[in-house]
């Protein structure tokens, strides 16, 4: 490189002169170095970009996760962090609002479905929609024939409003109900049906009318909300679609509840119809199945309301009340299988008719035989006075014997051994039958008697007969295995029925034979079997136990399972007391007179002390005054001879459970 001096006046500059090839090389070097600068900048920007993208994508990832939780209906609270991007913040706010809306809708829907009572359901619907708008007042009308009847209303202070019926011929109302979207009406009294004006207030600016329609477009009702804000100018306007969806679901819930209520009413009516038919089957027990439920429900409520004593912790649920209602009305439904003459057997010889008339005719024949013997003796020339005395003595004896048989037939007094011996003596007397007793019988009766020999006529028979045809065999369907699935512990008689005249007249107490008493008691086993066959829902599964326990005893000597007090529910023990008290005081039994309160309560006290009835429940029955209220409604004035039940309290019993 050369340095030369250039002319320039007094000053001189030094100029470096570089060869061309060196200058080119230097420029290329500078250019190559400058090319690395963008690359270096890019390399420096990559971490920064990665860090920035991470910062920006973090809210997006959390928003995606939140959306996934919403998709799986997981509404757990997890607040999203704010983002520097405004649009992203708006998206997160919309997602959070969507989560709240879906969560609230599901919660309100669950509350509606969970309500078992229609009135509570309507209250839930009104409260939910008022809160969702929000509204200061609201009213709900349901269809009732050709008009909308007010069902429920309230203001923001939970106070009811006075609403009138809405006639469907109102022009404005018809236009509203015909609209596909909820009609918003300004709070102008001239535009509002007079029946809705109670929803107006000084702060009311808008009424929202929301028809409740089913999927079939059938009108179920009308929901009206009063808002203090103008819907068109507030965010409340965005809630209209939400309200439409909520009201649509509410319409289905209300319709289902009304249908369930109608089915419940139908079931109750059928239960009472069956009970009424059982009572109507017998002219002597009419009202039993209606009166026992009243006593049972009153005693159960008294136990429910107890604040101290043995039932302080006992409480009735809605399911318990429903189960007791059904069980008490159907506690004797098994009587439909019991022959009427057995239920109402007032005398020992009664079947479909009282066979005392047959025996009376035999005594009449024997008296005629005495008259015939008298006249035959006169015709043969025998002593007339002696014949007359013998005839009168025989007839007097027959009269006395028949009067005794007739008294035995009544079954009102206990028969001792002397009475039974006299019956045997009377039964041994003979009378002559000359007519075939197989004539005039139906085919089934003839088939039943086919295996019994027919004696030659005329034939002498006992005055009181126990014939082979009086013994009716028990079929296989009438047997009860010892290991039966219901746990019944009952002794089954060998015969189904024993209609022998001497056997029936020899019953020591009452009118029923062993076979008939088993048949009477079988109404309980039949009740349990019939109720077990019904598909009760889970909350009514104990209906058979309640209904079938009214003949069990606290000491385990009852029927048909031999349960002890600790094995029986409180409601089953309640049924026993109700059944006994009604039976003792009833005036419509053919086999006994109605007992006055003094005698009925004395008997029940003894039953409580002897382990038959629950003494604690019987004590509650006395203290609650249920017997007094019942007597005022159902007993004759002559029966109500007790003013204070203190004397009828049971003493401490060994059978307390």
C-alpha positions, 0 to 999 in steps of 0.5 A: 500500500502506497501513501502519496501527498495530495496538493491541497493548499497549506493542508495536506491529506494522506490517502491510502491507495488499496489495490482492487483485489484487496478492496474486493476481499475486504468488502466481501468479508464485511458482507459476510459478517453483516449476513450473520446479523439477521440470523443472530437476531432470529436466533435470539428471537426464537426463545423469546417467541417460544416464551411469548407463545407459551404465555399466550397459549396457556389460557387457551389450553386452560379454556380447552380443558374447561370446555372438556369439563363442561362437555363431561358435565363437570362444573367444578369451580376452576377460575381461568387466568386473565389473558392480555388478548381481549378477544380471548378474555371475552371467550373465557367469559362466555365459556364461564357463563355457559358453564353457569347456565348449563349447571343452573339448568341441570340443577333446576331440572333435577329439583323439578324432577325430585319434587313428588308433590305437585304444589311444591313442584309448581313453587319450584318452577315459579321460583326458578323462573323468577330468579332466572329473569330476574322478576319481582312478581310471578304467577302460574296458571294451569288449564282447568277445562276451558280456562286457566285457573291460578295455581301459585303466585308470589312476589319478591318477598315470598308473599302470595298474590291474588290472581283470577281465572283467565278465560281463553276467549280473551283476544290478547291472551289468545294472541299470546298463546298463539305466538311461537315466542314469549310475548313481552307486554308493556305494563299498560293496564289497557293491554293487560287482562284484568286477572293479571293486573295484580302482578303489576306494581309501581316498579313493573316495566314489562310482563313476560308471558310464557305458555307451558306447552307439551310436545304435542303443543297441548296447552298445559298452562301459562307462566307470567313474570313481572320485571322492573326492567325493560327487557329490550334494553337490558341483559335480561333479554338474553335470558328469554331463550333460557326461560323458554327451555326451562319452561318447556322442561317444567311443562313436562315435569308438571304433566308427569307429576299431574299424571302420577298424582292422577294415578295415585288417586286412581290407586287410592280409589281402587284400594277403597273400592276393594275395601268397600266391596269386602265390606259390602260382601257381608251385610254384617261387617259393612264399614269395618275396612273403612273404620280401621284405617281411621283408627290406625292412622290416628294412632300412628300420627299420635306416635309421630307427634310424641315428644317424650316416652317410648315413641319420642324418636318415632317419625312417619315419613311420607312413604310410611303414611302411604304404606299405612294408608294402603295396608290399613284399607287392604288389611282384610282383602283376603276375606274375598276368598272366605265364604260369606256364611263363614264370615257371618256365621251367626249360628252353629248350623248356618251354612248358606242357610241355617240348617236348624230348620231341617232339624226342626222338621225332623222333630216335627216328624217325630211329634207326628209319629207320636200322634200316629202311634196314639191313633194306631193304639186307639184303633187297636183297642189299647187304653186311651188315657195311657196312650194320651199320656204317652203321646203328650209326654213324648211330644213335651220331651221333643219340644224340650229337646228341640229347645235345647238344640236350638239354644246350642245352635246359638253359640252364646254360652259355653257348653260343658260336658253335661250339655255335650252328653245331652246332645249325644243322647238326643242325636241317638234318637232315630227317625225314618227317611223314605225319600232318596237324598241324592235327587235334585243335586247338581252335577258337582255335588253328585260327583262328590258323593259318588264314592259314598254308598246309598242305603236302601229306603226306607232308612232309619237315621240319627236325629242329629247326623254326622254323615260321611258326606258332611266331611269335605276333603281338603284338596292339594291347593288348600294345603300349606307346606311347613316350609312355605315361602311366607313363613306361616306357622299354622296348623292345617285341619285334615278336612276343608269343611266339616258340616256334621250337625252333631259336630257343629252343635258340639262347638263349646264356645262360639259358632265356628268349627276348627275347619271354619276357624282356620278358614276365617284365619286364612284371610290373613294368610291370603291377605299377605299372599295377595299383597306380596303378589303386587309389584309395590315400589321399594318405598311401599315394600313393607305394606304386606308386613303392616297389613298382615300383622294385625293378628300377631301377638307381642308374646309370639303366640299370634297368627300366622307367623308367630312373630314377637313384638321386636319382630314387628314394625310399629305400624303393624302393632298399630294395626292390631290395636285398631282392628281389636278396638273396632271389632269390640265396639262394632254394632254390626256383627251377627255373632255378638252384641256391640260392647260399651267402651268400659267393657271394650277398654277393660278387655284391651287392658287385659290383652295388653297385660297378657302379651297380646297387644303392645302395652305402650301403644295401647297406653298411647291410644288411651292418653291421646283420646283417640277412643273418645273421638272415635266413640263420638263419631261411630258409637251409640250414646249407650256405648259411650260410658267412659269419661276417664280412661285412667282406670283402663291403663295397663299394668307393667307387663312382662311382655314389654318389648 
